[in-house]
Amino acid sequence: MRLLIHVLFLAGFAHAGEMRSWTDLRDRSIEARMLGMEGESVILELKDGRKVPFPLAKLCAADAEFARSQENEGDAGKAATTQDPAGLQEPGLSFDAPWPDRIKYGEDPEITVVEEDAEKKRFIYESANYRYTSDVRLSKTVVKGFAVMFEATYLFCRSLPIGLDGGKRTDGKLQIRLFEKFNDYVDAGGPPSSAGVFQGRDAHVLVPLTSLGVRPVGDGYMLDRDKSSKTLPHELTHQLTAEAYFEPGGMGWFTEGIAEYIAVTPYRSGAYSVRNNHRDIIDYATGYGSKGNGGRALGTEIQLPGLKTFMLQSYQSFLEKTQLNYGAGLLITYYFLQMDGDGDAKRIKQFLKALRDGTTGEEALAALLDGRTFEQLETEVTKAWKRRGVELTFGAGK
């Protein structure tokens, strides 16, 4: 059934307050308020308050042309959107928003110095959504530099219409602990071979400063902006993942798969390029990643247990083959997000809603099957990935 889309224009646009209908190429709709344009996307504020970009290329021709005309007539509104990126920070929970093509966060987040106590080696800084507790003093410039990545990842997770609305806050902030020395990071619980870790028991993310590109220079510290790590967006995604998704049925293949999805999506200077990230995902899962920046190196012929077994295995079992299971989890998660059915993530959204409602295990997976057997689903997954050059072989429907 076709729904009506109503967009309420902000001050600065022609016919402010006027309601109208918007339609995409699949004749689907959402209710939203137009805030402005960003590149080739119109920024929409949904009824629940979330603000998301919607690509013009996915709108019907008439509505795309109308959006462009409003951009030309509404420079004031456009400027407000591009100069106030913090307004895009707090999307609400929705499973109906369009899948974003690009996520952009402003490059100059406001940083607050909460505490600087040299005797206790306790230095606390805050950005919009995070509190960074460091054991060394950092300049606001350095904190601003790495806070962009944290806030952009937050915006990315919150903008995906799959309910990544988790995260335990203290005084309204998600907690990040920063360590100058790697040994102190390990002593606090960081795995020796890691660049960062999410600790579920207290919902903190631990990060050695070296992983952020922060290094000592003279009496202070500087930030190497070219330093990048897929580990940090991965761990930040865990911090923002709803607790229900860590239940049997979602734990492992999806919780690690979605964290890999976020981490592998190309990132630069506060922007995640979501559209066409499938190439980066394939490179990461099958090889050594884009530009050799790391990957699971599974090759293009991947042997897996039966899909049911893979999805229902314990997390301990999942971790026994990290390269295989993380890489395959990414591929299978991507399949349900953007390849299954009409490519609208319909079934995985129902699966995630089932987890949120308390359904777990094989019963929750029924939403992904949607009347199919596991063997039939294996066949569909295999065919879909084969068209993109990846051969998945499942083990006799186990």
DAWO-V403780 format. One record per backbone hydrogen bond with DSSP energy under -0.5 kcal/mol. NH is the residue of the N-H (numbers start at 1). CO is the residue of the C=O. E is the energy in kcal/mol with one decimal. If there is no record, write none. Layout:
nh=NH co=CO e=E
nh=NH co=CO e=E
This chain:
nh=6 co=4 e=-0.5
nh=7 co=20 e=-0.9
nh=8 co=32 e=-0.6
nh=9 co=7 e=-0.6
nh=9 co=18 e=-0.7
nh=10 co=34 e=-1.0
nh=13 co=10 e=-1.7
nh=16 co=13 e=-0.7
nh=17 co=9 e=-1.1
nh=18 co=15 e=-2.3
nh=24 co=28 e=-1.7
nh=25 co=58 e=-2.3
nh=27 co=24 e=-1.9
nh=32 co=6 e=-2.9
nh=33 co=45 e=-3.0
nh=35 co=43 e=-3.2
nh=36 co=43 e=-1.0
nh=38 co=41 e=-2.9
nh=41 co=38 e=-1.5
nh=42 co=54 e=-2.8
nh=43 co=36 e=-3.0
nh=44 co=42 e=-0.6
nh=44 co=52 e=-3.1
nh=45 co=33 e=-4.0
nh=46 co=44 e=-0.6
nh=46 co=50 e=-3.2
nh=47 co=31 e=-1.0
nh=49 co=46 e=-2.1
nh=52 co=44 e=-2.9
nh=52 co=50 e=-0.5
nh=54 co=42 e=-2.6
nh=56 co=40 e=-2.7
nh=58 co=55 e=-1.5
nh=59 co=56 e=-1.6
nh=60 co=23 e=-2.7
nh=64 co=60 e=-2.5
nh=65 co=61 e=-2.3
nh=66 co=62 e=-2.0
nh=67 co=63 e=-2.4
nh=68 co=64 e=-2.0
nh=69 co=65 e=-2.2
nh=70 co=66 e=-2.0
nh=71 co=67 e=-1.8
nh=72 co=68 e=-2.0
nh=73 co=69 e=-1.8
nh=74 co=70 e=-1.9
nh=78 co=74 e=-2.4
nh=79 co=75 e=-2.7
nh=80 co=76 e=-1.8
nh=81 co=77 e=-1.6
nh=82 co=78 e=-2.3
nh=83 co=79 e=-2.4
nh=84 co=80 e=-0.7
nh=84 co=81 e=-0.6
nh=87 co=84 e=-1.9
nh=88 co=85 e=-2.3
nh=89 co=86 e=-1.7
nh=91 co=89 e=-0.5
nh=103 co=272 e=-2.6
nh=105 co=270 e=-2.8
nh=112 co=126 e=-2.5
nh=114 co=112 e=-0.8
nh=114 co=124 e=-2.3
nh=115 co=124 e=-1.5
nh=117 co=122 e=-2.9
nh=118 co=116 e=-0.6
nh=121 co=117 e=-0.7
nh=122 co=117 e=-2.3
nh=123 co=134 e=-2.4
nh=124 co=115 e=-3.0
nh=125 co=132 e=-2.4
nh=126 co=112 e=-2.2
nh=127 co=130 e=-2.4
nh=131 co=174 e=-3.0
nh=132 co=125 e=-3.5
nh=133 co=131 e=-0.6
nh=133 co=176 e=-3.0
nh=134 co=123 e=-3.4
nh=134 co=132 e=-0.7
nh=135 co=178 e=-0.8
nh=143 co=139 e=-2.2
nh=144 co=140 e=-3.0
nh=145 co=141 e=-1.9
nh=146 co=142 e=-1.7
nh=147 co=143 e=-2.5
nh=148 co=144 e=-1.3
nh=149 co=146 e=-0.6
nh=150 co=146 e=-1.4
nh=151 co=147 e=-2.9
nh=152 co=148 e=-2.6
nh=153 co=149 e=-2.3
nh=154 co=150 e=-2.2
nh=155 co=151 e=-2.4
nh=156 co=152 e=-2.4
nh=157 co=153 e=-2.7
nh=158 co=154 e=-2.6
nh=159 co=155 e=-1.8
nh=160 co=156 e=-1.2
nh=160 co=157 e=-0.5
nh=162 co=160 e=-2.0
nh=163 co=94 e=-0.6
nh=163 co=160 e=-0.6
nh=164 co=160 e=-0.6
nh=165 co=163 e=-1.9
nh=166 co=240 e=-2.6
nh=170 co=173 e=-2.8
nh=173 co=170 e=-1.6
nh=174 co=129 e=-2.7
nh=175 co=203 e=-0.5
nh=176 co=131 e=-2.8
nh=177 co=205 e=-2.7
nh=178 co=133 e=-2.9
nh=179 co=207 e=-1.9
nh=185 co=181 e=-1.5
nh=186 co=182 e=-2.3
nh=187 co=183 e=-2.6
nh=188 co=184 e=-1.5
nh=189 co=186 e=-1.7
nh=190 co=185 e=-2.4
nh=194 co=191 e=-2.1
nh=197 co=206 e=-2.1
nh=199 co=197 e=-0.5
nh=199 co=204 e=-3.3
nh=200 co=198 e=-0.8
nh=202 co=199 e=-0.8
nh=203 co=199 e=-1.5
nh=204 co=199 e=-1.1
nh=205 co=175 e=-1.8
nh=206 co=197 e=-2.9
nh=206 co=204 e=-0.5
nh=207 co=177 e=-2.7
nh=209 co=179 e=-3.3
nh=211 co=208 e=-1.8
nh=212 co=208 e=-0.6
nh=212 co=209 e=-1.2
nh=213 co=210 e=-1.1
nh=214 co=209 e=-2.2
nh=215 co=213 e=-0.5
nh=215 co=222 e=-2.4
nh=217 co=220 e=-2.6
nh=220 co=217 e=-2.1
nh=222 co=215 e=-2.6
nh=224 co=213 e=-3.1
nh=224 co=222 e=-0.5
nh=225 co=223 e=-1.0
nh=227 co=224 e=-1.6
nh=233 co=229 e=-0.7
nh=234 co=230 e=-1.6
nh=235 co=231 e=-2.5
nh=236 co=232 e=-2.8
nh=237 co=233 e=-2.0
nh=238 co=234 e=-1.6
nh=239 co=235 e=-1.9
nh=240 co=236 e=-1.2
nh=241 co=237 e=-0.8
nh=241 co=238 e=-1.0
nh=245 co=242 e=-1.5
nh=246 co=243 e=-1.7
nh=247 co=244 e=-1.4
nh=250 co=247 e=-2.3
nh=251 co=247 e=-2.3
nh=253 co=251 e=-0.9
nh=254 co=250 e=-1.0
nh=255 co=250 e=-1.9
nh=256 co=252 e=-2.3
nh=257 co=252 e=-0.7
nh=257 co=253 e=-0.9
nh=258 co=254 e=-3.3
nh=259 co=255 e=-0.9
nh=260 co=256 e=-2.3
nh=261 co=257 e=-2.2
nh=262 co=258 e=-2.2
nh=263 co=259 e=-2.2
nh=264 co=260 e=-2.6
nh=265 co=261 e=-1.4
nh=266 co=273 e=-0.5
nh=268 co=271 e=-2.2
nh=271 co=268 e=-1.4
nh=272 co=103 e=-2.7
nh=273 co=266 e=-2.6
nh=273 co=271 e=-0.5
nh=274 co=101 e=-1.0
nh=274 co=272 e=-1.1
nh=275 co=101 e=-2.8
nh=277 co=274 e=-1.8
nh=279 co=276 e=-1.0
nh=281 co=277 e=-2.2
nh=282 co=278 e=-2.6
nh=283 co=279 e=-2.5
nh=284 co=280 e=-2.3
nh=285 co=281 e=-2.6
nh=286 co=282 e=-2.8
nh=287 co=283 e=-1.8
nh=289 co=283 e=-1.8
nh=292 co=289 e=-1.9
nh=293 co=290 e=-1.3
nh=294 co=288 e=-2.4
nh=296 co=284 e=-3.4
nh=297 co=284 e=-0.8
nh=297 co=287 e=-2.4
nh=298 co=285 e=-2.0
nh=299 co=286 e=-2.5
nh=302 co=300 e=-0.5
nh=302 co=391 e=-3.3
nh=303 co=301 e=-0.5
nh=304 co=393 e=-3.2
nh=310 co=306 e=-2.8
nh=311 co=307 e=-2.6
nh=312 co=308 e=-1.8
nh=313 co=309 e=-1.0
nh=318 co=314 e=-2.3
nh=319 co=315 e=-2.1
nh=320 co=316 e=-0.5
nh=320 co=317 e=-1.1
nh=321 co=318 e=-0.9
nh=322 co=319 e=-0.6
nh=325 co=321 e=-2.9
nh=326 co=322 e=-2.6
nh=327 co=323 e=-1.9
nh=328 co=324 e=-2.8
nh=329 co=325 e=-2.3
nh=330 co=326 e=-2.0
nh=331 co=327 e=-2.0
nh=332 co=328 e=-2.7
nh=333 co=329 e=-2.4
nh=334 co=330 e=-2.7
nh=335 co=331 e=-2.0
nh=336 co=332 e=-2.0
nh=337 co=333 e=-2.0
nh=338 co=334 e=-2.7
nh=339 co=335 e=-2.4
nh=340 co=335 e=-2.6
nh=343 co=340 e=-2.4
nh=344 co=340 e=-0.5
nh=349 co=345 e=-2.0
nh=350 co=346 e=-1.7
nh=351 co=347 e=-2.2
nh=352 co=348 e=-2.6
nh=353 co=349 e=-2.4
nh=354 co=350 e=-2.1
nh=355 co=351 e=-2.1
nh=356 co=352 e=-2.2
nh=357 co=353 e=-1.6
nh=358 co=355 e=-1.5
nh=359 co=354 e=-2.4
nh=361 co=248 e=-3.4
nh=363 co=360 e=-0.8
nh=364 co=360 e=-0.9
nh=364 co=361 e=-0.6
nh=365 co=361 e=-1.7
nh=366 co=362 e=-0.8
nh=366 co=363 e=-0.6
nh=367 co=364 e=-1.6
nh=368 co=365 e=-1.0
nh=369 co=365 e=-1.9
nh=370 co=366 e=-2.7
nh=372 co=369 e=-1.7
nh=377 co=373 e=-2.3
nh=378 co=374 e=-2.6
nh=379 co=375 e=-2.0
nh=380 co=376 e=-2.0
nh=381 co=377 e=-2.7
nh=382 co=378 e=-2.7
nh=383 co=379 e=-2.4
nh=384 co=380 e=-2.3
nh=385 co=381 e=-2.2
nh=386 co=382 e=-2.1
nh=387 co=383 e=-1.6
nh=388 co=385 e=-1.0
nh=389 co=386 e=-1.8
nh=390 co=385 e=-2.5
nh=391 co=300 e=-3.8
nh=392 co=390 e=-0.7
nh=393 co=302 e=-2.7
nh=394 co=392 e=-0.5
nh=395 co=304 e=-0.7
nh=396 co=394 e=-1.4
nh=398 co=395 e=-2.2
